[in-house]
Amino acid sequence: MSNPQIDEWCELGLANGAIGGKLVGAGGGGFLLFYSEDHKRLRQAMARAGLEEVRFRFDFEGTKFAGRIADTGRDPVPMMASAVEMLKPFPNVELIWASPRELLNIFQADAIGCHIITATNDILKKLPLLGKNLEEYSLETVKMFYNDAQQAGYKL
């Protein structure tokens, strides 16, 4: 999909050194991606048209989900904190911490400035545990283990 304004910018790019181009993205958040060997000429023409250049690099490792990182025994915080820093020059781009495995991850994501945090209902159900007395919680856990053993037919 396109519109007359986007078509005009594409023609402008092709007339100013772009060998090819592609419209990428979706509704209100798309990009024009150009390939050019005359970068300076293309950049100047786009800037005169009021377009902003967004620099990028290719990541050959692919998408990383913070929860999946933790599943491998690695701490996701350093990688996610690095991603937050990388995105600072791009105020319209937000980082998602997807698939937190424990309530702590929500606070870790918030502490590093992650923009969006997704959480399952199972994680959100643990919110009432915030600030809970640890001795009381430990005793409840031991009682739960005891009851589970009794129901399984074990004798203690």
Stockholm file with secondary structure:
# STOCKHOLM 1.0

chainA/1-156         MSNPQIDEWCELGLANGAIGGKLVGAGGGGFLLFYSEDHKRLRQAMARAGLEEVRFRFDFEGTKFAGRIADTGRDPVPMMASAVEMLKPFPNVELIWASPRELLNIFQADAIGCHIITATNDILKKLPLLGKNLEEYSLETVKMFYNDAQQAGYKL
#=GR chainA/1-156 SS CCCHHHHHHHHHHHHTTEEEEEEESCTTSCEEEEEESCHHHHHHHHHHTTCCCCCCCCCTTCCCCHHHHHHTTCCSHHHHHHHHHHHTTCTTCCCEECCCSSHHHHHHHHHTTCSEECCCHHHHTTGGGTTCCHHHHHHHHHHHHHHHHHHTTCCC
#=GC SS_cons         CCCHHHHHHHHHHHHTTEEEEEEESCTTSCEEEEEESCHHHHHHHHHHTTCCCCCCCCCTTCCCCHHHHHHTTCCSHHHHHHHHHHHTTCTTCCCEECCCSSHHHHHHHHHTTCSEECCCHHHHTTGGGTTCCHHHHHHHHHHHHHHHHHHTTCCC
//
